Amino acid sequence: MTLVELPKSAAAAMPPPRRRALRRLVGAAVALVLLAGVAFGLAEYYYASVPIPRDKTGGHAVRAENLRPGVANTIVAAVDPDFYEQSGELIWPSSEIAKRYAVVAMGMSAEDLDSWRVRVGAHKLEGWFTKNQLLDFYLNTALYGEGVTGLGAAATLYFDKHPRDLSIAEGALLAAHLDPAPGDVPAAWNRVLDTMVERGWLSTTERTGLVLPKTVQR
């Protein structure tokens, strides 16, 4: 039976098509709001369940401010050139360096770098510590090849020097071991220095005068 065949009383009881469509739209909107509320609640619960990663560097950590000018930025150039800028991530934004340190501080593996748990931990680090502190944490917990952890041990192994005596060229060579896709170390060394020039952390003249340093014989 079509609408035309319905008695006038029945036809009059049915809401107009426009009103029915509006009801459906309102119902869908309410459902979306409820789902969003549930998702937000779960996200907040998950966020609260992740502890703030703490300083794992120990009492004799190298500090970036005690290095020669520009040396700490060789590490930043290799790993996270955008470190000093605001993260572009929409959910729990954090820097690459903060995420790398969170992996270490939370006892996770490098394969977990982009996991939600690491993202949350890194975001909490960004809110709890300054950029300088996070850089210090990373300098002292990063892996510099040859099974070496920390800038102090790396400076000793490769150059038989204290970190405060490293030159920019030497710092860049250590940083080359942290490059996400190093290929060969000399190429990574050049990329680090080129990035520093692009970011304004090293002048073109200074860059031209640098040569690949030699490491100690082992």
N, C-alpha and C positions, 0 to 999 in steps of 0.2 A: 504494500500500500504506500503510495507516495504522499508527500506533504499535501498535495492538492486534494487527495482523496480523504484526508483526515477531517474529522468534524471540526467545526470552527473552534470549539472549546479546547480540543487537543492541540490544534495548531497554535492557538493563542498562548498555551502553557509553555511552548518551546521558546527558549531565548533566541534572539536574533543571532545570525552567524557571527557578526562582529563582536558581540558580547561573549559568545562561546570562545572565540579566538583570544580575547583579552583574558578570560579566565585561565585558559591554558598557559598563556604567557606569564601570568602572575604565579601560577603553580610551579612552572619551570624555574622562575626566578627564586622563589622560596626554597626550592630543592637545591639550587646552586649555592645559595647563601648557607644552608645547613651543611652541605658538603664542604664548603670552604671553611666553615667553623670547625668542623671535625678535623680537616687537614691541618689547620692552624694549631689546633690543640695537640695533635700528634707531633707536629714539628716542634712545638714548645717543649713537650715532654721529652722528645729525643734530644733537643738542644741542652736541656737541663741535665740530662743523664751523662753528658760528656764532661769530664773534669777539665779544669784549666791546666794545660801542660806547664810544668814548672822548670826552673833552671836546672839543666843536667850537666853544666859545664865544669862544675867543681870550683875549688877555691883559687886555682892558679890559671884562670882563663886569660887569653889574649884579648885586649880591648882595641877596637878599631881606632879610637882616638889616640892611642899610643903608637900607632904605626906611622910611617912616613906619609906625607900628604899624597893622596891618590892611590895608595896601595890597597886600602879596603875597597875602593871602587872597582878595582880589577875583578874582585869576587862578584860584586853586584853586576858588573857588565857581562860576566860569563853566565850568570844564573838567572838574574831577574832585573833587566835594565829599567823596568817600570817600578822598581821597589819603592822609590821615594814618592810616587804618585798614588792617587786614589785608585783602588781596584775597580775594574769595570764589571766584576761579577755582580749579578743581581741578588743571588741568595747566598748569605753568609760570606761576603766578600773578604778576601785576604790576599796577601802577596805570595809569590812562589817561594820566597825565602822562608816566610812564616810556615807554609805548608811543609816544606822540607824539614824544618826544625821540629814541627809537630810530629812528623813521622818518627823521628828519633826519640823525642820526649815521651811519646805515647807507647813506645816499644813496638811499633808497627814496621812493616817492610816497605821498601820503595814502591812495590806494586800497589800499595794502598794510597799512594799520593793523591789521587783524585777521588777517593772515597768520601762519602758524606761525613763520616766520623772525623776524618782528618780535616775536612773543610770547617767543621764546627770548631775543632780544637784550634786551628789556625786563626779563625775569626775571633775566638776568645783571647788568643795571644795578642792579636792586633789591638784589642781593647784594653788589655791589662798592662802591656809593656810598650815602651817607645820604639821607634824604628831603630835607633842606635842600639838599644838593648837586644832587639831581635837579631840585628846583624852580628853583634858579639856572640850571641848564642850559636848562630849558624857557623861563624868562623871556626868555632871551637869544637864543633860536632860533625862537620862535613868530612867526607872521605876524599882524600887527595891522591888516590892511586897507591899502588904498592902496599895496600893494607894499612895505610896511615890515616889516622883520625885526628883532626884538629890542625890549625895553622901552625902552632908551635912545633909539633912533631914533624910536619911537612917541611918547614923552613930548615930544621936540623937535618932531615934526611937528604933533601935535594941540594941544599946550599951550605950546610954546616953553619947556619947563622941563627941568631935570635930574630924573631919576627920583626922587631922594631928596626932592624938593620936591612930589611929587604928593600930592594929598589922596585920601581913600578914594573920594569921588565921582568924581574924575578917574581913579583906578585902575580903578574899576568900568566907566567908559566905555571904557577901553582893553580891559578884559576882555570887554566885550560883543562885541567883534570876534572873540573866540575861542570864543564860544558855539557848540556843535555845531549848533544850529538857531536862529540869531539872529532871523529874521523881520525886524523893524525894530530899530534900535539902541536907541531909548528903551525899548522893551519888554524887550529883553535886559538893559539897564542895571538896570531894576527887578527882574528875575529874579535877577541877581547879588546885589543888596542883600538881597532877601528870603531867598535861600539863606544868606547870611551871618548873618542874624537867626536862622534855623532852626538853624544849626550853633553858635550861641552866640559867633560872632566879631564880632558887632555888636549893640548894645543897641537895643531898640525906639525909645527916645528919640532915639538918634543917627540911626537910620534915618529917623525922621519929619522930622528937621531937614535932610536932604540934598535938594538940587535938582540937576537935570540940568545939568552944567557946560557952558559954551560953549567951543568950540574956537577956535583962532586963525584969522583970515581968511587965505585963501590965494588 
